[in-house]
Each structure stands twice: as structure tokens, then as C-alpha cells.
Amino acid sequence: MLNRLKALVTLPKHQLSAQPNSKLLAWVIPTAAVAVAIASGMTIYQLQQLAEQSTSKRTLLTQVKEQTSRLNALEWEGFSKGEIDEDLREELAENQQSSNEILARLRTISRESELNRFFDLHANYQSEISEVISLIKQGKVKEAMQASADEIDEIYDEMYAEISQLEAIYSEQKRQHSRLANLGTAFSLLLAAAAISVLSHQFSKKLLQKNQDLELTLKELQQAQQQLIQQEKMAALGQLIAGVAHEINNPLGAIKASASNSHEALEEVLTDLPHLYDRLTVEEIAVFWYLVRQTSKRELIAPSQVDRSLKRQITAQLQEYGVEDARYMADLLIDMGMYEQLNELKLLLQSVHGKWAVQFAYSLNCCFLNNHTILRAVDRSSKIVFALKNYARFDQTGQKRPVRVADGLETVIQLYNSQLKRGIHIIRDYQNIPELSGYPDELIQVWTNLIHNAIQAMPSGGDLTIATYEVAQGVEVSITDTGSGISMEVQKRIFDAFFTTKPAGEGSGLGLYISQKIINKHQGHIKVESQPGHTEFKVWLPLAAA
């Protein structure tokens, strides 16, 4: 019903003249367009299915990797206990069952030969693990550890590398399939637009007969206005939730990865810690703790940030010190940012167990860095949840409350952070302005519409400037973007209900209309100034409304 009202409001009031053979052409073109659109839709659906299969396979491979890591940890737990007790036996059985279920699902959705090597490696790894566990059950812990060190670790590394390679392959497949699906969607939309254009021409002659229906429909539209406003609020909230979910997934992924890395690092630390005072002298231990204290204040350096000439230089210097495996040691020291303190570390580096000590310090450093990453991710998630809570709050009292304009603007900025990071530079110019009396939840909807429109006006990036001033016994909020601008013809209609320049399905044409109604409710006003490269919306709100 509402879509029909919108269509009727925007239909032309004049009748177009028919061209020769227009009746035949009016049906042939839409029919052909529909046929091609159906074929395109089937192809797009198949491409999307392929993309989903690639994602599913990549997810299952990741789960297999996690289960295998857990199995490896259980193996070492058996080593530490020297036996397979009932609890460990149950965990091994659960791990085996989970792995079998995941592999069965993987075989169900994938029959490519590219997974054969992975399945062989996994079966080999399971077989070797079973033999090691059998040795542990027999009390042959040393033999089990020797078997694990000689064979299982090598198989584990090969399988881990194979999974990583397959994950990269399936990620690329998903990207390609999604890209083709997007191209097909765009092609289908163009065909649909062509068909709609021809059909609109055909039915334009009948518009004059519907004038009376239009008059009645407009009355119904006025009655449905409040319902439309509420629907627009919910639609905006739905779009924001999708962006917020993406923003929360990023820190959650960082937390998960950091926790996993910390777990592995702590296992290495706990394994090596008892040997610290056996393998190093008192002087070497002092240098070791100096290395740990210094690296705990630094961040790991990404390999891409390291100059190759620096690596060669550090390697050469370590070789002069007589350090064994100098190239590997140079990598560790550079990663920890300790390549400028080689003289202070010389005693430790030349030690018989120098390589072991540096690896030990590196594991400790990873624990510090992962903890910092987790804290930053938790802080980021807290800010996003707080912003979403402020946005979703619905005040049913209908009473005015004190409003801090900057807080509302920051709430919206937090929720659109994922889109703002795509090449958009945000500039804040908040002056110290007093609170005003109003409806904060409704004003947040105004800032949402204006900021969202500004982001969409800059698909390739640009500057978004948000400023607040105290002007003429009121507060003025300015939102400026460097997008393509708004033509004078469009500026005359942007506050009309249902008017939109966005493609079908991307906008209802109610955002600015509702914003103007909310501003009028606050006894304020809104205006726009636009030219190519500069569009500015100014909202003025009184500090004390009558």
C-alpha cells in the first residue's frame, strides 16, 4: 500500500505521445528484459551459493585447525602427567568426535581433489597421535615425546601450512564469486530499469484517469504519516545494527587471536621457565631480565616494516659475535625492537643457551603485547555498545530533557565508524556550547540522517566536518562533506516526502523530511548550501524554546 502511494505521488501528470509500433515495442522489450533478468538471477544465485560454500569450507578448515591445536595440547598434557587419566581420555574422545563431525561436513560440501592432501595429512596426524597416546598409556613417556618431536610436529606443521593455503584459496574464491555476483546484480538492475522505463511510457496515458484516485490516496497518505516515520526509524536502526555487528566482530576477532597467541606463548614459557636458572649464569640472567623489561615496553614490529639492509646488518654483527643461527636470531631481535642494544645483549647472545633465552624472552613479550591488544579491543567494543544503547533508547515520556548536542553527534559517529574508516577523514570543531532543552532521542535521528547522507555522498572518500556553535540565542550544528554536491533542482525538493535520488531499495525519501519535522518540533530550522565539492547542512536550535 505504501509503495503504491509513493508511486502515485511521483507519477507525471501529462500524457506522452505514442510512437509508431510503440505498442509492440512496449511488450517485446520488457519481456526480453524479464527473461534475461531471470537468467541473470539464477546465475547470481549460483555464484552466491559458491561464495557461501567457500566461506563454509574456510570456516570448517579453521575449526579443524582449532581442534588439532587442542589435540596437540592434550598430548602435551599427557606428557606432563605421564599418564592418560579418565578426564584426559574423555577430552580426547570428545576432540576425536568433534573432528570427525567437522571432517564429515567438509566432505559433504566439498569433493574437490585439492582437499586430498589435507585429508591425508590429518589422517596421518591422527594415526601418529594415537600411537603416541598408546605409548603414554603404557608408561613410555620418553618414547612418546621422542615420537612427537620427530614426526608429529613435522606433520602438524605441514597440515597447518596446508590449511592456511586452502583458507587463502577459499577466501579468493569467495571474493571472485561475490564480485561476479555483484556485477550480475548491477546488470540485472540496468535491465530492470530499462523495462520499467518502457512500461512507464506505456502506462503514462492512463494517468489522467487516476487523478480522482490520487486525491483519495493523498488523504490516506496523510493518515499513514506517523506510521511511516516510525518505520523509517526502525529501518535506520536496522542499517546501523549491521554496521555495528561488523565493528564488534573486529575487536572480538582481535581478542580471540590474541588469547590464542597468549595461550601458545604461555605454554612455551611454562615449559622453559624451570630451566632458566639451570642454563644461564647469574650475569646472563641479569641480561635476560634486562631484555624482558625492555621488550615489554615495545610493540612487535611487522616483517613488512623491516628494512632488508637492517636485517643483513644485524645478522652480520651477530655472526661477528659468534652467534649460532645468526639470521634467525636477527629476526627475533628485530621483531622485539632490540636491534640497537646488541652490545648490552652480547653476553647473553654469546651464551651456550643464548638462542633459547632469546626465544624465551620473545614468548614473554608476546604475552604482554597480546594483553595490550585485548584491552584495546575490549575498550573499543564497550564504546560501540554504549553508542548503540544511546541510539536505540526510546523515550516514551514525551517530556523535554537537557540535551548535550556533542554527545548525540559522537554517538552517531561511533555507530558509523566502519564506514568512516573507508577513506573519510572526520574533522570535529566543537565549541563550548550550553545544553538545550529538547528530545535527545529524536535529535540523534536527525544527526543520523545528515551524517549518513554525507557518507553516501563521498563513496571514494573525502572530508566530513562536524561543527557546533552558539549563534543568536541558539545552537547551530554544521555538517559539511566534500562530495559531488546537490544540484539546485534537487535542493528544492530534498525535504519533500518520498523524494530521493538513491537507487530503488536504498532509500525511502523520508530521511530529510522526518528530520525537518523533528527540527520544527524543536522550533528550529534547517538549511542547505551546496556546490560540487562542498555541501553543508546547518541546523539551528533555540536554547530556550517557548
HELIX and SHEET records of a PDB file:
HELIX    1   1 LEU A    2  THR A   10  1                                   9    
HELIX    2   2 SER A   22  LYS A   81  1                                  60    
HELIX    3   3 GLU A   86  ILE A  109  1                                  24    
HELIX    4   4 SER A  113  LEU A  115  5                                   3    
HELIX    5   5 ASN A  116  LYS A  137  1                                  22    
HELIX    6   6 VAL A  141  ALA A  147  1                                   7    
HELIX    7   7 SER A  148  ILE A  152  3                                   5    
HELIX    8   8 ASP A  153  PHE A  203  1                                  51    
HELIX    9   9 SER A  204  LYS A  210  5                                   7    
HELIX   10  10 ASN A  211  GLN A  223  1                                  13    
HELIX   11  11 GLN A  225  ASP A  272  1                                  48    
HELIX   12  12 LEU A  273  HIS A  275  5                                   3    
HELIX   13  13 LEU A  276  ARG A  279  1                                   4    
HELIX   14  14 VAL A  282  THR A  295  1                                  14    
HELIX   15  15 PRO A  303  GLN A  305  5                                   3    
HELIX   16  16 ARG A  308  GLU A  320  1                                  13    
HELIX   17  17 ALA A  326  ASP A  335  1                                  10    
HELIX   18  18 LEU A  342  LEU A  349  1                                   8    
HELIX   19  19 GLY A  354  ALA A  392  1                                  39    
HELIX   20  20 VAL A  405  LEU A  415  1                                  11    
HELIX   21  21 ASN A  417  LEU A  420  1                                   4    
HELIX   22  22 PRO A  440  GLN A  456  1                                  17    
HELIX   23  23 MET A  488  GLN A  491  1                                   4    
HELIX   24  24 GLY A  511  LYS A  521  1                                  11    
SHEET    1   A 2 ARG A 401  VAL A 403  0                                        
SHEET    2   A 2 LEU A 436  GLY A 438 -1                                        
SHEET    1   B 5 ILE A 424  TYR A 430  0                                        
SHEET    2   B 5 GLY A 462  VAL A 471  1                                        
SHEET    3   B 5 GLY A 474  ASP A 481 -1                                        
SHEET    4   B 5 HIS A 534  PRO A 542 -1                                        
SHEET    5   B 5 HIS A 525  GLN A 531 -1                                        
END                                                                             
